[in-house]
Amino acid sequence: MSSEVFSEAGETEDEGPCAVIESLEQIGSKWRLVVLHELQNGERRFNELKRATDASSRTLSRVLDDLQEMDFVERRLEEDAPVATYYRLTDKGESLCPVFDEIACWAEEWLASCND
């Protein structure tokens, strides 16, 4: 996909990566999308996420660290017995919920016809 923009004089200017491409680079890995989608339902413990996503502990830990570093997910440690780690979407992460809703609508319309 080209990120070139044509000026009025017909010359091209490079604006850098397209916003869609940049967005997908941030959230576009399979596991990031799965975790973000799962956290739409509210705060979850690590093991709940592990069961819900079928990710290995190592993969889930890495993905959660990445999402936390990018400010999509917040981590909360509860030190009462038993010690538990909880994850939830930040405001930035929650802002993706309508995007997931739109993708679901698109999938219902277009992917269903692919399965016919």
C-alpha positions as a Markdown table, in Angstrom:
| # | Residue | x | y | z |
|---|---|---|---|---|
| 1 | Met | 0.0 | 0.0 | 0.0 |
| 2 | Ser | 1.5 | 3.3 | -1.0 |
| 3 | Ser | 1.6 | 6.3 | 1.4 |
| 4 | Glu | 2.3 | 8.8 | -1.4 |
| 5 | Val | 0.1 | 11.9 | -1.6 |
| 6 | Phe | -0.2 | 13.9 | -4.7 |
| 7 | Ser | 0.2 | 17.7 | -4.3 |
| 8 | Glu | -1.8 | 20.2 | -6.4 |
| 9 | Ala | 1.2 | 20.5 | -8.7 |
| 10 | Gly | 1.1 | 16.8 | -9.4 |
| 11 | Glu | 4.2 | 16.0 | -7.4 |
| 12 | Thr | 4.2 | 13.3 | -4.8 |
| 13 | Glu | 4.9 | 13.7 | -1.2 |
| 14 | Asp | 5.7 | 10.9 | 1.2 |
| 15 | Glu | 3.5 | 11.2 | 4.4 |
| 16 | Gly | 5.0 | 8.2 | 6.0 |
| 17 | Pro | 3.1 | 5.0 | 6.9 |
| 18 | Cys | -0.7 | 5.0 | 6.4 |
| 19 | Ala | -2.7 | 5.4 | 9.6 |
| 20 | Val | -4.4 | 2.1 | 9.0 |
| 21 | Ile | -1.0 | 0.3 | 8.6 |
| 22 | Glu | 0.3 | 2.0 | 11.7 |
| 23 | Ser | -2.7 | 0.9 | 13.7 |
| 24 | Leu | -2.5 | -2.7 | 12.5 |
| 25 | Glu | 1.2 | -2.8 | 13.4 |
| 26 | Gln | 0.2 | -1.8 | 17.0 |
| 27 | Ile | -2.8 | -4.1 | 17.5 |
| 28 | Gly | -2.6 | -6.5 | 14.5 |
| 29 | Ser | -1.0 | -9.6 | 15.9 |
| 30 | Lys | -3.3 | -12.5 | 16.4 |
| 31 | Trp | -2.7 | -12.7 | 20.1 |
| 32 | Arg | -3.0 | -9.0 | 20.7 |
| 33 | Leu | -6.3 | -8.9 | 19.0 |
| 34 | Val | -7.5 | -12.0 | 20.9 |
| 35 | Val | -6.5 | -10.5 | 24.3 |
| 36 | Leu | -8.0 | -7.1 | 23.5 |
| 37 | His | -11.2 | -8.6 | 22.4 |
| 38 | Glu | -11.4 | -10.8 | 25.5 |
| 39 | Leu | -10.8 | -7.9 | 27.8 |
| 40 | Gln | -13.8 | -6.1 | 26.4 |
| 41 | Asn | -15.9 | -8.1 | 28.9 |
| 42 | Gly | -14.1 | -6.4 | 31.8 |
| 43 | Glu | -11.2 | -7.1 | 34.1 |
| 44 | Arg | -9.8 | -10.6 | 34.0 |
| 45 | Arg | -7.2 | -12.6 | 35.9 |
| 46 | Phe | -4.2 | -14.0 | 34.1 |
| 47 | Asn | -5.4 | -17.6 | 34.3 |
| 48 | Glu | -8.9 | -16.6 | 33.1 |
| 49 | Leu | -7.3 | -15.0 | 30.0 |
| 50 | Lys | -5.1 | -18.0 | 29.5 |
| 51 | Arg | -8.1 | -20.3 | 29.5 |
| 52 | Ala | -10.2 | -18.0 | 27.3 |
| 53 | Thr | -7.5 | -17.5 | 24.7 |
| 54 | Asp | -5.8 | -20.9 | 24.7 |
| 55 | Ala | -2.4 | -19.0 | 24.6 |
| 56 | Ser | 0.6 | -20.4 | 26.4 |
| 57 | Ser | 1.6 | -18.7 | 29.6 |
| 58 | Arg | 4.8 | -17.4 | 27.9 |
| 59 | Thr | 2.8 | -16.0 | 24.9 |
| 60 | Leu | 0.1 | -14.4 | 27.0 |
| 61 | Ser | 2.7 | -12.9 | 29.4 |
| 62 | Arg | 4.6 | -11.4 | 26.4 |
| 63 | Val | 1.4 | -10.1 | 24.8 |
| 64 | Leu | 0.1 | -8.5 | 28.0 |
| 65 | Asp | 3.5 | -6.9 | 28.6 |
| 66 | Asp | 3.4 | -5.4 | 25.0 |
| 67 | Leu | -0.2 | -4.2 | 25.4 |
| 68 | Gln | 0.7 | -2.7 | 28.8 |
| 69 | Glu | 3.7 | -0.9 | 27.4 |
| 70 | Met | 1.6 | 0.5 | 24.5 |
| 71 | Asp | -1.0 | 1.7 | 27.1 |
| 72 | Phe | -3.9 | -0.5 | 25.9 |
| 73 | Val | -4.0 | -2.6 | 29.1 |
| 74 | Glu | -3.5 | -1.9 | 32.8 |
| 75 | Arg | -2.2 | -4.4 | 35.2 |
| 76 | Arg | -3.4 | -4.6 | 38.8 |
| 77 | Leu | -1.7 | -6.8 | 41.5 |
| 78 | Glu | -3.8 | -8.0 | 44.4 |
| 79 | Glu | -1.4 | -9.2 | 47.1 |
| 80 | Asp | -4.0 | -10.7 | 49.5 |
| 81 | Ala | -3.9 | -14.5 | 49.7 |
| 82 | Pro | -4.0 | -15.8 | 47.1 |
| 83 | Val | -1.9 | -13.3 | 45.1 |
| 84 | Ala | -3.7 | -12.5 | 41.8 |
| 85 | Thr | -2.8 | -10.4 | 38.8 |
| 86 | Tyr | -5.7 | -8.7 | 37.0 |
| 87 | Tyr | -5.8 | -7.0 | 33.6 |
| 88 | Arg | -8.2 | -4.5 | 32.1 |
| 89 | Leu | -8.4 | -2.2 | 29.2 |
| 90 | Thr | -7.3 | 1.4 | 29.6 |
| 91 | Asp | -9.3 | 4.2 | 28.0 |
| 92 | Lys | -7.1 | 3.7 | 24.9 |
| 93 | Gly | -7.9 | 0.0 | 24.8 |
| 94 | Glu | -11.6 | 0.7 | 25.4 |
| 95 | Ser | -11.6 | 3.0 | 22.4 |
| 96 | Leu | -11.1 | -0.1 | 20.3 |
| 97 | Cys | -14.5 | -1.6 | 21.3 |
| 98 | Pro | -16.4 | 0.1 | 18.5 |
| 99 | Val | -13.8 | -1.1 | 16.0 |
| 100 | Phe | -14.3 | -4.7 | 17.1 |
| 101 | Asp | -18.1 | -4.2 | 16.8 |
| 102 | Glu | -17.6 | -2.9 | 13.2 |
| 103 | Ile | -15.4 | -5.8 | 12.3 |
| 104 | Ala | -18.0 | -8.2 | 13.7 |
| 105 | Cys | -20.7 | -6.6 | 11.6 |
| 106 | Trp | -18.4 | -6.8 | 8.5 |
| 107 | Ala | -17.6 | -10.4 | 9.2 |
| 108 | Glu | -21.3 | -11.3 | 9.6 |
| 109 | Glu | -22.1 | -9.8 | 6.2 |
| 110 | Trp | -19.1 | -10.8 | 4.2 |
| 111 | Leu | -17.6 | -13.9 | 5.7 |
| 112 | Ala | -20.9 | -15.7 | 5.9 |
| 113 | Ser | -21.2 | -15.5 | 2.1 |
| 114 | Cys | -17.7 | -17.0 | 1.8 |
| 115 | Asn | -18.8 | -20.1 | 3.8 |
| 116 | Asp | -21.9 | -20.7 | 1.5 |
